[in-house]
């Protein structure tokens, strides 16, 4: 399943709004906005690769669901 590309600004807003842990927000932004791979993230945050993957996968469904909602809302506004 290929993931759709979203604007970094939309991604950042969704992460800020729906991810309450500061550490998890930072991990997710570095992964999804900056495109950093799991291993370098693990080193940067002094966590295991498994822990980084857990953080990313935990929020992935929520983040992309909310991004789809944002995109739908933008299309609706543009259509009016």
C-alpha positions in Angstrom: 0.0 0.0 0.0 1.6 3.3 -1.1 1.2 6.2 1.2 0.0 9.5 -0.2 2.2 12.6 0.0 0.9 15.3 2.3 2.1 18.8 2.9 4.7 19.1 5.7 2.6 21.9 7.3 -0.5 19.7 7.4 1.6 16.8 8.8 3.1 19.0 11.5 -0.3 20.4 12.5 -1.9 16.9 12.8 1.1 15.6 14.8 0.9 18.7 17.1 -2.8 18.3 17.7 -3.2 14.6 18.2 0.2 13.4 19.7 0.4 14.4 23.3 3.9 13.1 24.2 6.6 15.7 23.3 9.1 13.0 22.6 6.7 11.1 20.3 5.9 14.3 18.5 9.6 14.9 17.9 10.2 11.4 16.7 7.2 11.5 14.3 8.2 14.9 12.8 11.8 13.7 12.3 10.5 10.5 10.6 7.6 11.9 8.5 8.7 15.4 7.8 12.5 15.2 7.8 12.5 11.6 6.4 15.0 10.2 8.9 15.3 6.4 8.9 14.6 4.3 12.1 18.3 3.6 13.0 19.4 7.2 13.0 16.3 8.1 15.0 17.1 5.5 17.6 20.6 6.9 18.0 19.3 10.5 18.2 16.6 9.8 20.8 18.7 7.1 22.6 16.0 4.5 22.1 16.1 1.1 20.4 15.0 0.7 16.8 12.1 -1.3 18.1 10.9 1.5 20.4 11.1 4.0 17.5 9.1 1.7 15.2 6.5 1.2 18.0 6.1 5.0 18.3 5.8 5.5 14.6 3.4 2.7 14.0 1.3 3.5 17.0 0.4 6.9 15.6 0.6 6.2 11.8 -3.1 5.2 11.3 -4.4 8.1 13.3 -2.1 10.6 11.6 -3.0 9.5 8.1 -6.7 9.3 8.9 -6.6 12.9 10.2 -4.6 14.1 7.1 -7.2 12.5 4.8 -9.9 14.5 6.7 -7.9 17.7 6.3 -7.5 17.1 2.6 -11.3 16.4 2.3 -12.1 19.6 4.1 -9.8 21.6 1.9 -11.4 20.2 -1.2 -14.8 21.0 0.1 -13.8 24.6 0.9 -12.2 25.0 -2.6 -15.4 23.6 -4.2 -17.6 26.3 -2.7 
